[in-house]
Amino acid sequence: MKLASQRIVEAPIADVYAAVMDFQVFEDMLSARGAQIERRGPLFPPEPGAQWVARFKWHDRAYDVQAELVSVDPGSGYAIDSHGNGITCMAVVDLQQASVTETKLFISFDFGATSFSSKLLLQTLRLTGPSLNRRLDKRVETFAAKLARRA
């Protein structure tokens, strides 16, 4: 299952790159939503190999997710590989310069399942795919608007 969104951000690519590489902000956002985030290992973002462990509840079920920053393309984006409770996810953030003052922001999440119960969960999510994509679009739009106001 894949979720993806793209937006034009009214800000230079350097500003957008700095914002998407500010992992502390994303950690704080997840913590505000009830997740427990912990950095693991000797490396810290933006170094490839930086790792996190996240614990959260969703629909009355506890999830433990391990995530690793697998690649960083300086000035252009990064990829994070995560897995937990039988679900894998590759998250990719990609930036392209549209003009001096505009940046194309692409975000995608590619989910996979490694167990029968996680396959059932992903099948259920596929049925709600359009609404999940709308929610992702809304979040990316809000993020882009905040960046445009700061630029």
BELDAUR-V960288 format. One record per helix or strand of 3 or more residues. SS is the DSSP state (h for helix, s for strand). FROM is the first residue (numbers start at 0). TO is the last residue. If there is no record, write none. Layout:
SS;FROM;TO
SS;FROM;TO
//
This chain:
s;1;8
h;12;19
h;22;31
s;35;39
s;50;57
s;60;72
s;76;83
s;86;98
s;101;112
h;115;126
h;128;149
//
